Amino acid sequence: MSLLLTLPLLLPFLAAALAMLAWRWVAVQRWLGVAGALGQLAAGVALLVAVRDGGIAATQIGDWPAPFGITLVADLLSATLVVVTGLMGLAVVVYSFGGLDNRRESFGYYPLLLILLVGICGAFLTGDLFNLFVWFEVMLIASFVLLALGGERAQLEGAIKYVTINLVSSAFFLSAVGILYGLTGTLNIADLAVRLRDLDAPVMETTVAMLLLVVFGIKAAVFPLFFWLPASYHTPPVVVSAIFAGLLTKVGVYALIRVFTLLFVDDTGFTHTLIMVVAGGTMVVGAAGAVTQQDLRRVLSFLVISAVGYMVMGLGLFTAAALGAALFYLLQDAIAKTTLFLVSGLVRLVGGSFDLSSLGGLYRTHVGLAVLFIVPAMSLAGIPPMAGFVAKLGLVQAGLAVEQYLLVGAALVASAITLLAVARAWSEAFWRPAPEGARVELGEFRAASAGERVSMFAPVVALVALVVVLGVAAQPVLDLTMEAGAQLLDPSGYLDAVLGGDR
Amino acid sequence: MELILSVLVGVLFAAALYTMLRRSIVRLAIGLTLLGHAANLLIFTVSGVTRRGPPIVGEGRTAPLIDSADPVPQALILTAIVISFGVLAFLLVLVKRVYQTVGSDDSDELVSTER
């Protein structure tokens, strides 16, 4: 069991180390990238199967008993997210073969991407609050370099904003961890949950809860803390944007879910109401922002924000059905967002630009690409039979069940605005006739070999198919996420797994 | 001692935020460094400032011989310092590259991504 929990971290880490050694041989690095991501995916699937059959798995690193050492723990939520991370990593690595310029590829792109995957999975699997901080930093430093790799002016500007806001949030995180340690004398999340239950210091507890809400809110890009995201996510190459959009904000959402289902559940009237307000604002403002943008990648960046609102809504509603629907939403959104960013890269290659005002007429020349864009885009808007419909239906039903009509209304309005935003992007890029002086297919696409084209189209096609399959045959996955939601609401399983029976 | 340290933490946070709000990105880097120091000193202060002995457990015993200080906050701070050292190194290179590319350290010049 202990091996199974460490493998999703060790395999990509090993691949990253080997890729560093193979610095001059990009071809070797490429295949190490595939091996690392594939290893993570396989280990994730094995972990998910083990957790589903045998209950929550925990292992104590170095065999130090629970509150003293560092614990790795996987419940259904963590295990599912590890699988998604591996899958997105694999898709992006394969796309990078053809979709990333050789200069960036030879400056450490693959090792950095693998380290990013390690950091993300570490954050999902750790059972220790300070260790979570460390995994965040691992993830951040890799993302800093990926964002700035290439050193174009826009990238550097985006990087300054991204680095600043993330370092501020890290400092707040560290402060919150310090205060929590001062209050309780422990940092193990399960042990914290037990001690916070008996602690009679509501003011300090709420202070820490709010600090952590801000910290993870910044990482997840919730309203009103999201401004860094549309200022930075569209600056790096699309492969980097795709992995960021698919996974990074989800780590923030994961941390919010973990902390606000396990640690701060005494005063849900205050904390979870606040989370619902934040969720409503995030959904609507994100979608509305997307309508106003001219750059395809910035349209998608704002839709990333909007989607975070739906996941946080599930946390705010705080029922098993809502958390389960939120997890399903998270799964389909990770896939759809990664796909859309990858498709936007293909749009630039065949249409010459990311700018909607200079694109047009692509439906006439590239029908297949138009389909690849519209399917995940409709999933974001929640149109059946795509996966987004099932996710939104689940959230709306959960919201109606606890009579949060205002929030449900906000979710539906945001959905309609999202539809407007993606329909506008699609009709401008694909449907309308090409404008005068529209740029044409880029030389780099014409020069791409058949193998490079396959490497770009194959992962996109596979992910689009997955979006449809997740929508049409949703039930098995929905069963899984609902089980995960029920597990989150009943912390005793998590506490038993980490601390043993004798707490 | 706690009082002095608490005030110092407050002053450091305030100084960090003030420095970061200046337009110069060099000041931004200095502000972020100060912010890290403030957080570290906060951990040190809230976990109790004491003058006790080292937490060494003798052979065959289960508890330290003398009343000892808590080693965990120091380990946390040490880890945080090491991490912030690495991040700071990256940040300084980034600031230098931005200065070379933009030709100014004024953050108001960094507006082309906001269109």
Interface residues (C-beta under 8 A of the other chain):
Chain A: F130 F133 V134 E137 L140 I141 F144 V145 A148 G151 R153 A154 L156 E157 G158 A159 I160 K161 V163 T164 L167 V168 S170 A171 F172 L174 S175 V177 G178 I179 Y181 G182 G185 L187 A231 S232 H234 T235 D295
Chain B: A16 M20 I25 L28 L32 L35 G36 A38 A39 N40 L42 I43 V46 S47 G48 D70 V72 P73 L76 T79 A80 I83 G86 V87 F90 L91 L94 V95 R97 V98 T101 V102 S107 L110 S112 T113 E114 R115
